[in-house]
Amino acid sequence: MTRYICSVCGFVYDPAIGLPDEDIPPGTPFESLPDDWICPECGVSKADFSELED
């Protein structure tokens, strides 16, 4: 699964881990996050994330 990085603060969303504190279970792809989901570190929108090159 592809990881995504916030272009503002560098937070990485890893779908293998999910965000259990936000009720997002492991295995949830970035594309399946709600459209109004925001970065848990800095509060920007999904639009400010890009695929992380491994």
MDTraj code that builds the backbone (N, CA, C; nanometers):
import mdtraj as md
import numpy as np

residues = "MET THR ARG TYR ILE CYS SER VAL CYS GLY PHE VAL TYR ASP PRO ALA ILE GLY LEU PRO ASP GLU ASP ILE PRO PRO GLY THR PRO PHE GLU SER LEU PRO ASP ASP TRP ILE CYS PRO GLU CYS GLY VAL SER LYS ALA ASP PHE SER GLU LEU GLU ASP".split()
xyz = np.array([
    [0.0841, -0.1192, 0.0000],
    [0.0000, 0.0000, 0.0000],
    [0.0882, 0.1250, 0.0000],
    [0.0442, 0.2242, -0.0713],
    [0.1196, 0.3483, -0.0865],
    [0.1038, 0.4368, 0.0357],
    [0.2167, 0.4896, 0.0830],
    [0.2136, 0.5861, 0.1918],
    [0.2041, 0.7265, 0.1323],
    [0.1494, 0.8190, 0.2101],
    [0.1321, 0.9571, 0.1661],
    [0.1942, 1.0505, 0.2685],
    [0.2516, 1.1610, 0.2186],
    [0.3189, 1.2565, 0.3065],
    [0.2540, 1.3946, 0.2942],
    [0.2418, 1.4603, 0.4084],
    [0.1883, 1.5969, 0.4129],
    [0.2963, 1.6925, 0.3632],
    [0.2612, 1.7753, 0.2652],
    [0.3583, 1.8690, 0.2083],
    [0.3875, 1.9862, 0.3020],
    [0.3067, 2.0032, 0.4051],
    [0.3260, 2.1147, 0.4975],
    [0.4152, 2.0749, 0.6156],
    [0.3822, 1.9645, 0.6827],
    [0.4551, 1.9300, 0.8057],
    [0.5366, 1.8006, 0.7974],
    [0.5168, 1.7209, 0.6908],
    [0.5942, 1.5982, 0.6764],
    [0.5326, 1.4757, 0.7408],
    [0.4116, 1.4889, 0.7967],
    [0.3436, 1.3732, 0.8558],
    [0.3222, 1.2682, 0.7467],
    [0.3493, 1.1416, 0.7799],
    [0.3310, 1.0327, 0.6840],
    [0.2120, 0.9476, 0.7261],
    [0.1164, 0.9330, 0.6320],
    [0.0047, 0.8411, 0.6545],
    [0.0454, 0.7069, 0.5968],
    [0.0511, 0.6063, 0.6838],
    [0.0860, 0.4701, 0.6434],
    [-0.0386, 0.3843, 0.6559],
    [-0.0962, 0.3397, 0.5425],
    [-0.2190, 0.2611, 0.5488],
    [-0.2022, 0.1281, 0.6220],
    [-0.0821, 0.0765, 0.6283],
    [-0.0593, -0.0483, 0.7006],
    [-0.0823, -0.0306, 0.8504],
    [-0.0632, 0.0914, 0.8980],
    [-0.0812, 0.1229, 1.0401],
    [-0.2180, 0.1851, 1.0660],
    [-0.2666, 0.2668, 0.9707],
    [-0.3911, 0.3398, 0.9918],
    [-0.3702, 0.4478, 1.0972],
    [-0.4801, 0.4934, 1.1543],
    [-0.4749, 0.5918, 1.2634],
    [-0.5740, 0.5479, 1.3701],
    [-0.5350, 0.4493, 1.4505],
    [-0.6282, 0.3948, 1.5504],
    [-0.6886, 0.5002, 1.6429],
    [-0.6139, 0.6058, 1.6742],
    [-0.6662, 0.7117, 1.7621],
    [-0.7798, 0.7887, 1.6962],
    [-0.7900, 0.7804, 1.5623],
    [-0.8964, 0.8484, 1.4880],
    [-0.9968, 0.7482, 1.4316],
    [-0.9956, 0.6273, 1.4854],
    [-1.0864, 0.5207, 1.4410],
    [-1.0675, 0.4844, 1.2940],
    [-0.9448, 0.4954, 1.2455],
    [-0.9107, 0.4525, 1.1093],
    [-0.8255, 0.3268, 1.1240],
    [-0.8840, 0.2095, 1.0932],
    [-0.8143, 0.0835, 1.1186],
    [-0.6986, 0.0591, 1.0221],
    [-0.6021, -0.0236, 1.0633],
    [-0.4946, -0.0644, 0.9724],
    [-0.5541, -0.1237, 0.8454],
    [-0.4884, -0.0980, 0.7339],
    [-0.5352, -0.1486, 0.6056],
    [-0.6242, -0.0513, 0.5298],
    [-0.6496, 0.0680, 0.5870],
    [-0.7341, 0.1671, 0.5204],
    [-0.6504, 0.2476, 0.4215],
    [-0.6776, 0.2331, 0.2899],
    [-0.6013, 0.3107, 0.1919],
    [-0.6299, 0.4601, 0.2043],
    [-0.5322, 0.5412, 0.1678],
    [-0.5475, 0.6872, 0.1735],
    [-0.6712, 0.7326, 0.0986],
    [-0.6966, 0.6707, -0.0172],
    [-0.8107, 0.7087, -0.0995],
    [-0.9438, 0.6862, -0.0281],
    [-0.9458, 0.5977, 0.0713],
    [-1.0690, 0.5673, 0.1442],
    [-1.0921, 0.6583, 0.2640],
    [-0.9953, 0.7438, 0.2958],
    [-1.0162, 0.8388, 0.4049],
    [-1.1252, 0.9369, 0.3632],
    [-1.2058, 0.9861, 0.4571],
    [-1.3124, 1.0809, 0.4213],
    [-1.2555, 1.2046, 0.3511],
    [-1.3337, 1.2640, 0.2623],
    [-1.2889, 1.3829, 0.1895],
    [-1.2574, 1.4988, 0.2830],
    [-1.3215, 1.5022, 0.3994],
    [-1.2972, 1.6122, 0.4926],
    [-1.1901, 1.5786, 0.5969],
    [-1.1203, 1.4667, 0.5772],
    [-1.0118, 1.4272, 0.6687],
    [-0.9016, 1.5320, 0.6623],
    [-0.8409, 1.5614, 0.7773],
    [-0.7312, 1.6579, 0.7829],
    [-0.6091, 1.5939, 0.8480],
    [-0.4945, 1.6513, 0.8198],
    [-0.3693, 1.6036, 0.8780],
    [-0.3775, 1.6142, 1.0300],
    [-0.3497, 1.5045, 1.1003],
    [-0.3584, 1.5092, 1.2470],
    [-0.2488, 1.5938, 1.3124],
    [-0.1462, 1.6280, 1.2364],
    [-0.0369, 1.7079, 1.2925],
    [-0.0559, 1.8579, 1.2708],
    [-0.0994, 1.8975, 1.1491],
    [-0.1056, 2.0417, 1.1207],
    [-0.2410, 2.0909, 1.0715],
    [-0.3346, 1.9991, 1.0405],
    [-0.4706, 2.0392, 1.0077],
    [-0.4989, 2.0730, 0.8624],
    [-0.4042, 2.0474, 0.7701],
    [-0.4329, 2.0746, 0.6298],
    [-0.5152, 1.9606, 0.5698],
    [-0.5699, 1.9828, 0.4510],
    [-0.6600, 1.8856, 0.3885],
    [-0.5847, 1.7741, 0.3164],
    [-0.6620, 1.6730, 0.2738],
    [-0.6057, 1.5615, 0.1965],
    [-0.5348, 1.6101, 0.0709],
    [-0.5808, 1.7214, 0.0149],
    [-0.5225, 1.7744, -0.1083],
    [-0.3762, 1.8130, -0.0910],
    [-0.3340, 1.8350, 0.0332],
    [-0.1962, 1.8736, 0.0605],
    [-0.1032, 1.7551, 0.0828],
    [-0.1521, 1.6346, 0.0534],
    [-0.0708, 1.5139, 0.0654],
    [-0.0319, 1.4641, -0.0740],
    [0.0838, 1.4011, -0.0803],
    [0.1268, 1.3404, -0.2056],
    [0.1858, 1.2030, -0.1764],
    [0.1933, 1.1207, -0.2807],
    [0.2488, 0.9864, -0.2642],
    [0.3928, 0.9972, -0.2191],
    [0.4297, 0.9105, -0.1267],
    [0.5654, 0.9077, -0.0746],
    [0.6461, 0.8073, -0.1557],
    [0.7530, 0.8549, -0.2135],
    [0.8422, 0.7668, -0.2897],
    [0.9253, 0.6845, -0.1925],
    [0.9230, 0.5540, -0.2102],
    [1.0015, 0.4669, -0.1208],
    [1.1433, 0.4511, -0.1687],
])
top = md.Topology()
chain = top.add_chain()
for i, resn in enumerate(residues, 1):
    res = top.add_residue(resn, chain, resSeq=i)
    for name in ("N", "CA", "C"):
        top.add_atom(name, md.element.get_by_symbol(name[0]), res)
traj = md.Trajectory(xyz[None], top)
